[in-house]
């Protein structure tokens, strides 16, 4: 497969990205080493370029982490298994930079992105702000205090607007990621096996800590949320029901436990569906 016949994407100005980024919404698996043990974190891609990938991840990564990333690039053959480094991380969003690509992988990614740049030229075109800045001649003049104050208010309003839009986008991306993870089917032939919480705690392979709601923290709402959890034979969480606890804390506890993963619980050597109860304690500092 050769990319020589396809026009290269237009390079963006220096105040924008070094290479174009294009939308890419596919499931992905991120593997990161923690204390010498590999942990697999489900994720969903948001954008891709020749140098890296933007993701929404269902776990915690840190800038500088070396990770393995596996995903499928539409219309480009099978699954990609690459190495990357985390370059930035904010909330559940992170950016990965590819490292040690083979020549075949590099060619496939470049060919895919260049085809996208032809189909969507706006993705690689200079930003409207950059074009406007180049078109307006620079004039040196005194700026009045009132003008500076007006500019400050405009900048503040823009920051608040971007923050609101960013939060909405994060919530939308998180919902898409959650909807893509298939739910395991319970065994219809036999009822779930009831297992003590201590036993299932020892089988946890991936744990997401609950986020203490800021409104509840400010209102000094504390307590223990008790959840009844159904776990499939493959170790994924099938269902979560609240048993007791403050209503303001139940959604945060439920959202966290949904992402927990376990080693399969076995009966007579066979993995079975189980039911257990977890208690999550919310305490303010």
C-alpha positions as CSV (number, residue, x, y, z in Angstrom):
1,X,0.0,0.0,0.0
2,X,1.6,3.4,-1.0
3,X,0.7,6.9,0.0
4,X,2.9,8.6,-2.6
5,X,0.0,9.2,-5.1
6,X,-2.2,10.9,-2.4
7,X,-1.6,14.7,-1.8
8,X,0.0,15.5,1.5
9,X,-2.2,17.4,4.0
10,X,-1.7,21.2,4.2
11,X,0.4,22.1,7.2
12,X,-1.2,24.3,9.8
13,X,0.4,27.6,11.1
14,X,2.8,27.4,14.0
15,X,0.2,28.6,16.5
16,X,-1.9,25.5,15.7
17,X,-1.2,21.7,15.8
18,X,1.9,20.5,14.1
19,X,-0.1,18.0,12.0
20,X,-3.8,17.8,11.3
21,X,-6.1,15.8,13.6
22,X,-9.2,14.0,12.3
23,X,-12.3,12.6,14.2
24,X,-12.0,8.9,15.0
25,X,-14.6,7.2,17.3
26,X,-13.7,3.6,17.9
27,X,-13.2,1.4,21.0
28,X,-9.7,1.0,22.2
29,X,-7.7,-0.8,24.9
30,X,-4.9,0.9,26.8
31,X,-2.4,-1.3,28.7
32,X,-0.3,0.4,31.4
33,X,2.2,-1.1,33.9
34,X,1.5,-0.5,37.6
35,X,4.1,-1.9,40.0
36,X,5.2,-4.3,37.3
37,X,1.7,-5.6,36.7
38,X,-0.1,-4.8,33.4
39,X,-3.5,-3.2,33.7
40,X,-6.0,-3.0,30.8
41,X,-8.1,0.2,30.7
42,X,-11.1,0.5,28.3
43,X,-11.1,3.7,26.2
44,X,-12.6,5.3,23.2
45,X,-10.7,7.3,20.6
46,X,-11.7,10.9,19.8
47,X,-9.1,12.1,17.3
48,X,-6.1,10.7,15.4
49,X,-3.1,12.2,13.6
50,X,0.1,10.9,12.1
51,X,1.9,11.4,15.4
52,X,-0.7,10.4,18.0
53,X,-4.2,9.7,19.3
54,X,-6.7,11.5,21.5
55,X,-8.7,9.3,23.9
56,X,-11.3,9.3,26.6
57,X,-10.2,6.7,29.1
58,X,-12.1,4.9,31.9
59,X,-9.2,5.1,34.3
60,X,-6.2,7.1,35.4
61,X,-3.1,7.8,33.3
62,X,-0.2,10.2,34.0
63,X,1.9,12.3,31.6
64,X,5.0,10.4,30.8
65,X,3.4,6.9,31.2
66,X,4.5,4.4,28.6
67,X,1.4,2.4,27.4
68,X,0.3,-0.1,24.8
69,X,-2.7,0.9,22.7
70,X,-4.9,-1.4,20.6
71,X,-7.6,-0.1,18.2
72,X,-9.0,-0.6,14.8
73,X,-8.5,2.0,12.1
74,X,-11.5,2.0,9.7
75,X,-10.7,0.9,6.1
76,X,-7.1,0.1,7.1
77,X,-7.0,-3.6,7.7
78,X,-6.9,-5.3,11.1
79,X,-6.3,-4.0,14.6
80,X,-3.3,-1.8,15.4
81,X,-1.1,-2.7,18.4
82,X,1.2,0.2,19.0
83,X,3.4,1.7,21.8
84,X,2.8,5.3,22.9
85,X,3.6,7.8,25.6
86,X,1.0,9.9,27.5
87,X,1.8,13.6,26.6
88,X,-1.1,15.2,28.4
89,X,-4.0,14.2,30.7
90,X,-7.1,16.3,31.8
91,X,-10.1,14.7,33.6
92,X,-10.7,11.5,31.5
93,X,-9.1,12.9,28.3
94,X,-5.5,12.1,27.4
95,X,-3.3,12.5,24.4
96,X,-0.9,9.8,23.3
97,X,2.2,10.2,21.1
98,X,3.1,7.1,19.0
99,X,6.6,5.6,19.5
100,X,8.6,2.9,17.7
101,X,6.2,2.6,14.8
102,X,7.1,0.1,12.1
103,X,7.4,1.4,8.6
104,X,4.2,-0.4,7.6
105,X,2.2,1.1,10.6
106,X,3.6,4.5,9.8
107,X,2.6,4.2,6.1
108,X,-0.9,3.0,6.9
109,X,-1.6,5.8,9.4
110,X,-0.2,8.5,7.1
111,X,-2.2,7.1,4.1
112,X,-5.4,7.1,6.2
113,X,-5.0,10.6,7.5
114,X,-4.1,12.0,4.1
115,X,-7.2,10.4,2.6
116,X,-9.2,12.1,5.4
117,X,-7.5,15.5,4.7
118,X,-8.7,15.2,1.0
119,X,-12.2,14.2,2.1
120,X,-12.3,16.9,4.9
121,X,-10.0,19.8,3.9
122,X,-11.3,21.9,6.7
123,X,-9.7,19.7,9.2
124,X,-6.2,20.6,7.9
125,X,-6.9,24.2,7.0
126,X,-5.6,27.1,9.1
127,X,-7.9,28.1,11.9
128,X,-10.2,31.1,11.3
129,X,-8.4,33.0,14.2
130,X,-5.0,32.5,12.6
131,X,-6.2,33.6,9.2
132,X,-7.9,36.7,10.7
133,X,-4.7,37.5,12.6
134,X,-2.6,37.3,9.4
135,X,-5.1,39.5,7.5
136,X,-5.2,42.4,10.0
137,X,-2.2,44.6,9.9
138,X,-0.3,45.3,13.1
139,X,-0.7,48.8,14.4
140,X,1.1,50.2,17.3
141,X,-1.1,52.5,19.3
142,X,-2.0,53.3,22.9
143,X,-4.8,51.2,24.4
144,X,-7.0,53.1,26.8
145,X,-7.7,51.7,30.3
146,X,-11.4,51.3,29.4
147,X,-10.5,49.3,26.3
148,X,-8.2,47.0,28.4
149,X,-11.0,46.5,30.9
150,X,-13.4,45.6,28.1
151,X,-11.0,43.1,26.5
152,X,-10.5,41.5,30.0
153,X,-14.2,41.0,30.3
154,X,-14.4,39.5,26.8
155,X,-11.5,37.1,27.5
156,X,-13.1,36.1,30.8
157,X,-16.5,35.4,29.1
158,X,-14.7,33.4,26.5
159,X,-12.9,31.2,29.1
160,X,-16.2,30.5,30.9
161,X,-17.8,29.6,27.6
162,X,-15.0,27.3,26.6
163,X,-15.1,25.6,30.0
164,X,-18.9,25.0,29.7
165,X,-18.5,23.6,26.2
166,X,-15.5,21.4,27.3
167,X,-17.6,20.0,30.2
168,X,-20.5,19.2,27.9
169,X,-18.1,17.5,25.3
170,X,-16.5,15.5,28.1
171,X,-19.9,14.2,29.3
172,X,-21.0,13.3,25.8
173,X,-17.7,11.5,25.1
174,X,-18.0,9.6,28.4
175,X,-21.6,8.5,27.5
176,X,-20.5,7.3,24.1
177,X,-17.6,5.3,25.7
178,X,-19.9,3.7,28.3
179,X,-22.4,2.7,25.7
180,X,-19.8,1.0,23.6
181,X,-18.7,-1.5,26.3
182,X,-20.8,-4.6,25.8
183,X,-22.6,-6.0,28.8
184,X,-22.0,-9.7,29.6
185,X,-25.0,-11.9,29.4
186,X,-26.0,-13.6,32.8
187,X,-26.2,-17.4,33.0
188,X,-29.9,-18.2,32.6
189,X,-29.5,-21.8,33.7
190,X,-28.6,-21.1,37.3
191,X,-29.1,-18.2,39.8
192,X,-26.1,-16.0,40.8
193,X,-23.8,-17.2,43.5
194,X,-23.8,-15.0,46.6
195,X,-20.2,-14.2,47.5
196,X,-18.9,-12.1,50.5
197,X,-17.6,-8.7,49.7
198,X,-14.2,-9.6,51.1
199,X,-13.7,-12.4,48.7
200,X,-14.6,-10.3,45.7
201,X,-12.4,-7.5,46.9
202,X,-9.4,-9.8,46.6
203,X,-10.4,-10.6,43.0
204,X,-10.4,-6.9,41.8
205,X,-8.1,-6.4,38.8
206,X,-9.2,-2.8,37.9
207,X,-10.8,-0.3,40.4
208,X,-12.0,3.2,39.8
209,X,-12.3,5.3,42.9
210,X,-15.6,7.3,43.2
211,X,-15.5,11.1,42.8
212,X,-16.8,12.9,45.8
213,X,-19.6,15.3,44.4
214,X,-18.5,18.9,45.1
215,X,-22.0,19.9,46.1
216,X,-22.2,17.1,48.7
217,X,-18.8,18.0,50.0
218,X,-19.7,21.7,50.3
219,X,-22.9,20.7,52.1
220,X,-20.9,18.4,54.4
221,X,-22.9,15.3,53.3
222,X,-21.0,12.2,54.4
223,X,-21.8,8.5,54.9
224,X,-21.5,5.0,53.6
225,X,-23.2,4.0,50.3
226,X,-24.1,0.3,50.2
227,X,-24.5,-1.2,46.7
228,X,-25.7,-4.7,45.5
229,X,-23.6,-5.7,42.6
230,X,-24.0,-8.4,40.0
231,X,-20.8,-9.6,38.4
232,X,-20.7,-11.8,35.2
233,X,-18.6,-14.9,34.7
234,X,-16.0,-12.9,32.8
235,X,-15.5,-10.5,35.7
236,X,-17.4,-7.5,34.3
237,X,-20.1,-5.7,36.3
238,X,-23.6,-6.5,35.0
239,X,-25.8,-4.5,37.3
240,X,-25.6,-2.2,40.3
241,X,-28.5,-1.4,42.7
242,X,-28.3,0.9,45.7
243,X,-29.3,-0.5,49.1
244,X,-28.7,2.4,51.4
245,X,-26.8,5.7,51.8
246,X,-27.3,9.4,51.2
247,X,-29.1,10.1,47.9
248,X,-26.5,12.8,46.9
249,X,-23.7,10.2,47.0
250,X,-25.4,7.2,45.4
251,X,-24.8,8.3,41.7
252,X,-21.1,8.8,42.3
253,X,-20.7,5.4,44.0
254,X,-22.7,3.6,41.3
255,X,-20.8,5.3,38.4
256,X,-17.4,4.2,39.9
257,X,-18.4,0.5,40.6
258,X,-19.7,0.0,37.0
259,X,-16.1,0.2,35.8
260,X,-14.6,-2.3,38.3
261,X,-13.3,-5.5,36.8
262,X,-12.7,-8.8,38.6
263,X,-11.0,-12.2,38.1
264,X,-13.8,-14.7,37.4
265,X,-15.2,-16.4,40.5
266,X,-15.2,-20.1,39.9
267,X,-17.3,-23.0,41.3
268,X,-16.0,-26.5,40.6
269,X,-13.5,-24.9,38.2
270,X,-16.1,-23.1,36.1
271,X,-16.6,-19.3,36.1
272,X,-20.1,-18.3,37.4
273,X,-22.1,-15.1,37.8
274,X,-22.0,-13.8,41.4
275,X,-23.9,-11.3,43.5
276,X,-22.2,-9.4,46.3
277,X,-22.5,-6.2,48.3
278,X,-19.9,-3.3,48.5
279,X,-19.8,-0.4,50.9
280,X,-18.2,2.8,49.8
281,X,-17.3,5.4,52.5
282,X,-17.5,9.1,51.7
283,X,-15.7,11.3,54.2
284,X,-14.7,15.0,53.8
285,X,-11.3,16.2,54.5
